[in-house]
């Protein structure tokens, strides 16, 4: 599709090459790496918090039985939804959302000149005790029991998928992928953190575990 798009365009050879490379980067980073690293952090948290792993497993087994989940089943997985949201809050794969001012702007007393990039530090917004309460740095999926609005004072500041007209195009797909993967894993295996695991979130293009996540896996059925 990308190649066809480039071929059927009026772009110069150089611009067409850039178009192809940019799209490949976009698909790899936006569509793959973000979801993969979210799955990794969610698994780490489920392994570290066995009571939540049990809750998610019981829910998935009750809803799916021995079937693969369909869209109705995925919608009913509330505990898993809460765990994924809490994981995206604490380990938001994209640490910064930025916007460039295309003209001089004014927000209250704050002047933003044309050309300036404004960075929203997602991690800081997601862990500010004034917004999330005194347990802001703790893993507590229960805070999402009544959705995002029930979880914090200013719901628009929860932005793992960005915000506004350029919000993540793949957010629903990502949630579906994460729910299918995690529900199937917990139904079939149990997880504990290996003593070899070293907790070291590293801020790179996405927030990733610097030394990987070592997990001990036991087959359940
Ligand atoms: C957990 C997984 C994901 C996370 C955390 C994530 C996060 C983000 C963030 C923060 C942005 C920037 C939004 C903004 O600037 O306001 C974004 C944009 C984007 N994402 Fe995702 N994303 C995920 C999965 C996906 C998937 C699976 C796809 C496609 C299959 C995708 C496609 C895109 C695209 C195309 C954009 C650019 C949208 C635009 O500029 O109009 N993302 N994503």
Boltz pocket constraint, residues with backbone or C-beta under 6 A from the ligand:
constraints:
  - pocket:
      binder: B
      contacts: [[A, 26], [A, 30], [A, 31], [A, 32], [A, 34], [A, 35], [A, 38], [A, 92], [A, 93], [A, 94], [A, 96], [A, 97], [A, 98], [A, 159], [A, 160], [A, 161], [A, 162], [A, 163], [A, 164], [A, 165], [A, 166], [A, 167], [A, 168], [A, 169], [A, 170], [A, 171], [A, 173], [A, 174]]
      max_distance: 6.0
